[in-house]
């Protein structure tokens, strides 16, 4: 009985061990499957992370390639042009964030940087009223008809004209030359402006006493001739104008004298023209007569006989 019981126990123990072994196999197999799934998920996560990093790297690269970072200061401005669409309509400052897809294309974008700094200058504008030296000859003492205006001005580049300057190829290195040329042009243009408007009595009379209006007129004229420059301040420090009453009196006297001279000259020209016509007519008649006598020599004898009775023919006979 005891032996039978031992056999049963051994058998149960053996089955138990077998079951434990099977459970271990199943557990091991499940573990492998679970690890396989985990590794697969891990690989997917790594692949996604790599893709995400590549995507971020590409985005960062695109950002930096398309980003225009000219390091502009407070008074710096930027004009941008591209081969694909030409000049941008906006002038950019240091307050603008600039990113353009056009810059992704190599050598497509060109930038023009300009620094706008205020300039100060004092200019002496000297000239003579139109035909002043000629008019002064009509008066005793030969009065002076020259004028002089001393102008103190502050000016700078016109931001609104930077795009046009870039289109003309003006670079930042040429700004100093532009300022220098402006000083010369401003003086000449102001002289021409005053001379041109001197025929207007009201204009000349006003500018001699109203410095503010003169400064405004000069500034408006400068905008027409040099639109790339804008004035921030203009003061007329001093102005010397000739005696305007004498100038207009001398001009009136000159114009009246010129009118009389023109009438006399016209009459003389008419007389000279009539005399020329008569002489040309006589020459043409003599030429025709000479050709006729060469063709018909017998007419010479006839004219000799005719001239003996009519003395007016003596001067035209060729003997």
C-alpha positions in Angstrom: 0.0 0.0 0.0 2.8 2.3 0.9 4.7 1.4 -2.3 1.7 2.2 -4.3 1.3 5.5 -2.6 5.0 6.3 -3.2 4.5 5.5 -6.9 1.6 7.8 -7.0 3.6 10.5 -5.4 6.5 10.1 -7.7 4.2 10.2 -10.6 2.5 13.3 -9.4 5.9 14.8 -8.7 7.1 13.9 -12.2 4.0 15.4 -13.8 4.5 18.5 -11.6 8.0 18.9 -12.8 6.9 18.3 -16.3 4.3 21.0 -15.9 6.8 23.3 -14.4 9.1 22.7 -17.4 6.3 23.3 -19.8 5.3 26.5 -17.9 8.9 27.7 -18.1 9.0 27.0 -21.9 5.8 28.9 -22.4 7.0 31.7 -20.2 10.3 31.8 -22.1 8.4 31.8 -25.4 6.1 34.6 -24.2 9.1 36.6 -23.0 10.8 36.3 -26.3 7.6 37.4 -28.1 7.2 40.3 -25.7 10.9 41.3 -26.2 10.5 41.0 -29.9 7.5 43.3 -29.8 9.3 45.7 -27.5 12.3 45.8 -29.8 10.1 46.4 -32.8 8.4 49.3 -31.0 11.8 50.5 -29.9 13.1 50.5 -33.5 10.0 52.3 -34.7 10.5 54.9 -32.0 14.2 55.3 -32.9 13.3 55.5 -36.6 10.7 58.1 -35.9 13.1 60.1 -33.7 15.7 60.0 -36.5 13.1 61.1 -39.0 12.0 63.9 -36.7 15.6 65.0 -36.2 16.3 65.0 -39.9 13.1 66.9 -40.4 14.1 69.5 -37.8 17.6 69.7 -39.3 16.1 70.3 -42.8 13.7 72.9 -41.4 16.6 74.6 -39.5 18.7 74.6 -42.6 15.9 76.0 -44.7 15.3 78.7 -42.1 18.9 79.8 -42.0 19.3 79.7 -45.8 16.2 81.8 -46.3 16.9 84.1 -43.3 18.5 87.4 -44.2 20.5 88.6 -41.3 22.3 91.8 -42.3 22.9 92.9 -38.7 21.3 96.3 -39.2 21.8 99.1 -36.8 19.3 101.8 -35.9 20.1 104.0 -38.9 20.7 101.1 -41.4 18.2 100.2 -44.1 18.1 97.3 -46.5 16.9 97.0 -50.1 16.4 93.5 -51.5 16.2 92.3 -55.1 16.0 88.9 -56.6 16.5 87.5 -60.1 13.0 85.8 -59.9 10.9 88.9 -59.0 13.1 92.0 -59.1 13.2 94.6 -56.3 11.0 94.3 -53.2 8.7 97.2 -52.7 9.6 97.5 -49.0 12.7 99.1 -47.4 13.7 97.0 -44.4 15.0 98.2 -41.1 16.5 96.6 -38.0 13.0 96.1 -36.6 12.0 93.7 -39.4 12.4 89.9 -39.4 13.4 89.0 -42.9 13.0 85.5 -44.3 12.4 84.8 -48.0 12.0 81.6 -50.0 13.7 83.3 -52.9 17.0 83.1 -51.0 16.8 79.3 -51.1 17.8 79.6 -54.7 21.6 80.1 -54.8 22.8 83.6 -56.0 19.2 84.6 -56.5 19.0 87.4 -53.9 21.1 90.6 -53.7 20.9 93.0 -50.8 21.8 96.7 -50.7 22.6 98.2 -47.3 22.4 101.9 -46.7 23.2 103.9 -43.6 21.2 107.1 -43.3 23.2 109.6 -41.3 22.3 113.3 -41.0 24.7 115.7 -42.7 25.3 119.3 -41.9 26.6 122.0 -44.3 26.8 125.7 -44.8 26.5 126.9 -48.4 27.1 130.3 -49.9 24.8 130.8 -52.9 26.2 133.5 -55.1 24.8 134.8 -58.4 23.5 137.7 -60.4 19.9 138.5 -61.3 19.1 137.6 -64.9 21.0 140.0 -67.3 21.7 142.2 -64.3 25.1 143.3 -65.6 23.5 144.3 -68.9 20.6 146.1 -67.3 22.9 148.0 -64.9 24.5 149.7 -67.9 21.2 151.6 -68.4 21.6 153.4 -65.1 24.1 155.9 -63.8 26.8 154.4 -61.5 26.5 150.9 -62.9 24.7 149.5 -59.8 25.5 146.0 -58.6 22.9 143.3 -59.4 24.5 140.4 -57.6 22.9 138.4 -54.8 24.2 136.2 -52.0 22.4 133.8 -49.7 24.1 132.0 -46.8 22.2 128.7 -46.0 22.8 126.4 -43.1 21.1 123.0 -43.8 20.8 119.6 -42.3 19.9 116.8 -44.7 20.0 113.0 -45.1 19.2 110.3 -47.6 15.5 110.0 -48.4 14.4 106.5 -47.2 11.6 106.5 -49.9 14.2 106.8 -52.6 16.5 104.0 -51.6 14.9 101.5 -53.9 15.4 103.8 -56.9 19.0 104.4 -55.8 19.6 100.6 -55.7 18.0 100.3 -59.2 20.6 102.8 -60.4 23.4 100.8 -58.9 24.3 103.3 -56.1 26.1 101.4 -53.4 26.8 102.5 -49.8 30.4 103.2 -50.7 29.2 105.9 -53.1 27.1 107.7 -50.6 29.9 110.1 -49.6 30.4 111.0 -53.2 26.6 111.5 -53.5 26.7 113.9 -50.6 29.6 115.8 -52.1 27.9 116.1 -55.5 24.7 117.2 -53.8 26.4 120.1 -52.2 27.6 121.3 -55.6 24.3 120.6 -57.3 22.4 122.3 -54.5 24.4 125.5 -54.9 24.0 125.6 -58.7 20.3 124.6 -58.6 19.5 127.3 -56.0 21.2 130.0 -58.1 19.3 128.8 -61.2 16.1 128.7 -59.2 16.4 132.3 -58.0 17.5 133.6 -61.4 14.6 131.8 -63.1 12.0 133.3 -60.6 13.6 136.7 -60.5 11.3 137.9 -63.3 8.5 137.6 -60.8 8.5 140.8 -58.9 6.3 139.3 -56.1 8.7 136.4 -55.6 11.8 138.5 -55.4 10.2 141.1 -53.1 9.0 138.3 -50.8 12.1 136.3 -50.4 14.1 139.4 -49.5 12.2 139.7 -46.3 10.6 136.3 -45.6 13.5 133.9 -44.9 11.2 131.0 -44.0 9.3 131.2 -47.3 12.6 131.4 -49.2 13.8 128.3 -47.3 10.6 126.4 -48.1 10.8 127.4 -51.8 14.5 126.3 -52.0 13.7 123.0 -50.3 10.8 122.3 -52.7 13.0 123.0 -55.7 15.7 120.7 -54.3 13.2 117.8 -54.1 12.6 118.1 -57.8 16.3 118.1 -58.8 17.6 115.8 -56.0 14.8 113.6 -54.7 17.2 111.2 -53.0 17.9 113.9 -50.4 15.5 115.2 -47.8 16.1 118.2 -45.6 15.6 117.9 -41.8 16.3 121.6 -41.2 17.1 124.7 -43.3 18.0 128.1 -42.0 18.7 131.2 -44.1 21.4 132.8 -42.1 21.9 135.8 -44.3 20.7 137.2 -47.6 22.0 140.1 -49.7 19.8 141.2 -52.6 20.4 144.1 -55.0 18.0 147.1 -55.1 15.1 145.5 -56.7 13.4 148.8 -57.6 16.6 149.8 -59.6 16.8 146.3 -61.1 13.2 146.4 -62.5 13.6 150.0 -63.6 16.8 149.2 -65.5 15.1 146.2 -67.1 12.2 148.3 -68.3 14.6 150.9 -69.7 16.6 148.1 -71.5 13.5 146.5 -73.0 12.2 149.9 -74.3 15.6 150.6 -75.8 15.7 147.1 -77.3 12.3 147.7 -78.8 13.4 151.0 -80.5 16.7 149.4 -81.7 14.7 146.4 -83.0 12.4 148.7 -85.1 15.4 150.6 -86.6 17.2 147.4 -87.2 14.2 145.8 -88.9 13.8 148.8 -91.2 17.5 148.6 -92.1 17.2 144.9 -92.8 14.2 145.5 -95.0 16.1 148.2 -97.0 19.1 145.9 -97.3 16.9 143.0 -98.4 15.2 145.2 -101.1 18.7 146.3 -102.4 19.8 142.7 -102.4 16.8 141.7 -104.5 17.5 144.5 -107.0 21.1 143.5 -107.3 20.3 139.8 -107.7 17.7 140.8 -110.4 20.3 142.8 -112.3 22.9 140.1 -112.1 20.4 137.5 -113.4 19.5 139.9 -116.3 23.1 140.4 -117.2 23.7 136.6 -117.1 20.8 136.0 -119.5 22.0 138.8 -121.8 25.5 137.4 -121.9 24.2 133.9 -122.8 22.0 135.5 -125.6 24.9 137.5 -127.1 27.1 134.4 -127.1 24.4 132.5 -129.0 23.5 135.4 -131.3 26.6 137.7 -131.8 24.8 139.8 -134.4 22.8 141.3 -131.6 25.9 143.1 -130.4 25.8 145.4 -133.4 22.1 146.1 -132.8 22.7 147.0 -129.2 25.5 149.4 -130.2 23.2 151.2 -132.5 20.4 151.2 -129.9 22.6 152.5 -127.1 23.6 155.5 -129.3 20.0 156.7 -129.0 19.3 155.3 -125.4 22.1 156.1 -123.0 20.7 153.7 -120.3 22.1 150.7 -122.2 25.7 151.9 -122.2 26.3 150.4 -118.7 25.2 147.0 -119.6 27.1 146.5 -122.8 30.2 144.3 -122.5 32.6 146.6 -124.3 
